[in-house]
């Protein structure tokens, strides 16, 4: 059972990295669940302080994920349509343009289209706002990726400390 939990936990922390770039999947929270599953093994002792701190970090990043793109859009003069367009464009780009270019191109053009739907007369403002939305998305993805990557490292360190017990 411990090997099964180890594999599930590892898949969750890897899925956390993938979730850093997909808006539908909360990357750091998913990675945190991987750490939690690892601590449910009988081999690794439950460390509530470690789990509490990493959970707090994951929740803060999850909340910031909703705030940062909006700040970027608003800072560059955009509307909520730009934020919605960014998210929709990210999905469209993910499925129709090769990764990672699809995510970047789709997010930018989605924000641009969203802004043009909001105010079709001011193209310069729409371009500026879509750039702000794009910058906010990149900043948010970078933060989520960094935290998710640290969770993978923490998972591997915890595993490495107890590797003999898993395979004995």
C-alpha positions as CSV (number, residue, x, y, z in Angstrom):
1,X,0.0,0.0,0.0
2,X,2.9,2.4,0.7
3,X,4.3,2.0,-2.8
4,X,0.8,2.8,-4.2
5,X,0.6,5.9,-2.0
6,X,4.1,6.9,-3.1
7,X,3.2,6.6,-6.8
8,X,-0.1,8.5,-6.3
9,X,1.7,11.3,-4.3
10,X,4.4,11.6,-7.0
11,X,1.8,11.8,-9.7
12,X,0.0,14.6,-7.8
13,X,3.2,16.7,-7.3
14,X,3.9,16.3,-11.1
15,X,0.3,17.2,-11.9
16,X,0.9,20.3,-9.7
17,X,3.6,21.4,-12.1
18,X,1.3,20.9,-15.1
19,X,-1.5,22.7,-13.2
20,X,0.8,25.7,-12.9
21,X,0.0,26.5,-16.6
22,X,-3.6,25.3,-16.8
23,X,-6.1,27.6,-15.1
24,X,-8.6,24.7,-14.5
25,X,-6.1,22.8,-12.2
26,X,-4.8,24.5,-9.1
27,X,-1.1,23.6,-9.4
28,X,0.3,24.2,-5.9
29,X,-2.8,22.8,-4.2
30,X,-2.6,19.7,-6.3
31,X,1.1,19.4,-5.5
32,X,0.3,19.8,-1.8
33,X,-2.1,16.9,-2.0
34,X,0.9,14.9,-3.3
35,X,2.8,15.8,-0.1
36,X,-0.2,14.9,2.0
37,X,-0.5,11.5,0.4
38,X,3.2,10.9,1.0
39,X,2.6,11.5,4.7
40,X,-0.2,9.0,4.8
41,X,2.3,6.2,4.2
42,X,3.2,4.2,7.2
43,X,6.9,4.9,6.5
44,X,7.0,8.7,6.5
45,X,5.9,10.2,9.8
46,X,3.1,12.7,9.8
47,X,4.6,16.2,10.3
48,X,1.7,18.6,10.8
49,X,3.9,21.7,11.0
50,X,5.4,20.9,7.6
51,X,2.0,20.1,6.1
52,X,0.4,23.2,7.6
53,X,3.1,25.6,6.3
54,X,3.0,24.1,2.8
55,X,-0.8,24.2,2.8
56,X,-0.8,27.8,3.8
57,X,1.7,28.6,1.0
58,X,-0.5,26.7,-1.5
59,X,-3.6,28.5,-0.4
60,X,-2.0,31.9,-0.6
61,X,-0.7,31.2,-4.1
62,X,-4.1,29.9,-5.1
63,X,-5.8,33.1,-4.0
64,X,-3.0,35.2,-5.7
65,X,-3.7,33.3,-8.9
66,X,-7.0,35.0,-9.2
67,X,-5.7,38.4,-8.2
68,X,-2.5,38.8,-10.2
69,X,-3.9,38.6,-13.8
70,X,-6.7,41.0,-12.8
71,X,-4.1,43.4,-11.4
72,X,-2.1,43.1,-14.6
73,X,-5.1,43.8,-16.7
74,X,-6.3,46.7,-14.6
75,X,-2.9,48.2,-14.4
76,X,-2.7,48.4,-18.1
77,X,-6.3,49.8,-18.4
78,X,-8.2,46.6,-19.2
79,X,-11.6,45.2,-18.2
80,X,-12.9,41.9,-16.9
81,X,-13.5,40.9,-20.5
82,X,-9.7,40.9,-21.0
83,X,-9.3,38.6,-18.0
84,X,-12.0,36.3,-19.4
85,X,-10.6,36.4,-22.8
86,X,-7.1,35.5,-21.5
87,X,-8.5,32.4,-19.8
88,X,-10.6,31.3,-22.9
89,X,-7.6,32.0,-25.2
90,X,-5.3,30.0,-23.0
91,X,-7.6,26.9,-23.4
92,X,-8.0,27.4,-27.1
93,X,-4.3,27.9,-27.5
94,X,-3.6,24.8,-25.4
95,X,-5.6,22.6,-27.7
96,X,-4.9,24.1,-31.2
97,X,-1.4,25.5,-31.0
98,X,1.7,23.6,-29.9
99,X,2.6,24.0,-26.2
100,X,4.0,26.3,-24.8
101,X,3.4,28.7,-27.7
102,X,-0.3,28.0,-27.7
103,X,-0.7,29.0,-24.1
104,X,1.2,32.3,-24.6
105,X,-0.4,33.2,-28.0
106,X,-3.8,32.1,-27.0
107,X,-3.7,34.1,-23.8
108,X,-2.6,37.3,-25.5
109,X,-5.1,37.1,-28.4
110,X,-7.9,36.0,-26.1
111,X,-7.3,39.1,-24.0
112,X,-7.2,41.2,-27.1
113,X,-10.5,39.8,-28.4
114,X,-12.1,40.2,-25.0
115,X,-11.0,43.8,-24.8
116,X,-12.2,44.5,-28.4
117,X,-15.6,43.0,-27.6
118,X,-15.7,45.3,-24.6
119,X,-14.7,48.4,-26.5
120,X,-14.2,47.9,-30.2
121,X,-13.3,51.6,-30.9
122,X,-10.1,51.8,-28.9
123,X,-7.7,49.4,-30.4
124,X,-4.6,50.9,-28.7
125,X,-6.2,50.5,-25.2
126,X,-7.3,46.9,-26.1
127,X,-3.7,46.0,-27.1
128,X,-2.3,47.6,-24.0
129,X,-4.8,45.9,-21.8
130,X,-4.3,42.5,-23.4
131,X,-0.5,42.9,-22.8
132,X,-1.3,43.6,-19.2
133,X,-3.4,40.5,-18.9
134,X,-0.7,38.5,-20.6
135,X,2.0,39.9,-18.2
136,X,-0.3,39.0,-15.2
137,X,-0.8,35.5,-16.5
138,X,2.9,35.0,-17.0
139,X,3.7,36.3,-13.5
140,X,1.0,34.1,-11.9
141,X,2.2,31.0,-13.8
142,X,5.8,31.7,-12.8
143,X,4.9,31.9,-9.2
144,X,2.7,28.8,-9.3
145,X,5.4,26.9,-11.2
146,X,8.1,27.9,-8.7
147,X,6.0,26.7,-5.7
148,X,5.0,23.5,-7.4
149,X,8.6,22.8,-8.3
150,X,9.6,23.3,-4.7
151,X,6.9,20.9,-3.7
152,X,8.4,18.3,-6.1
153,X,11.8,18.8,-4.5
154,X,10.3,18.5,-1.0
155,X,8.6,15.3,-2.0
156,X,11.8,13.9,-3.4
157,X,13.8,14.9,-0.3
158,X,11.2,13.2,2.0
159,X,11.2,10.1,-0.1
160,X,15.0,10.0,-0.3
161,X,15.3,10.2,3.5
162,X,13.1,7.1,3.8
163,X,13.8,5.3,0.6
164,X,15.3,2.2,2.3
165,X,12.1,1.6,4.2
166,X,10.0,1.7,1.0
167,X,12.0,-1.0,-0.7
168,X,13.0,-3.3,2.2
